[in-house]
Amino acid sequence: MRADDPQARAMASAYVDASATFIEHYISRTEPQRARELADYVVTTMQGLSASARAGLSRPRLASVARLAGEAFETFLNTRSTRAS
């Protein structure tokens, strides 16, 4: 996390860590073998959307990217991973 204020940075990091843990736990109910990988994808995508919003990407474009990411995630769920972590 980036922030000039160390306390704000620590708080933001704690929220990211907590949300990543929640997402991983949720995914693990149906995809226990791939929960970490899929949660990393979700968290990284959310961070990218957030950064793009801060950089000024329009709502319609952000929504389009989010839809594409959702479609990709659905594909990941319907495809067995053959990669090693």
Secondary structure, DSSP 4 states (H G I P E B T S, - for coil): ---SSHHHHHHHHHHHHHHHHHHHHHHHTT-TTTHHHHHHHHHHHHHHHHHHHHTT--HHHHHHHHHHHHHHHHHHHTS---S--
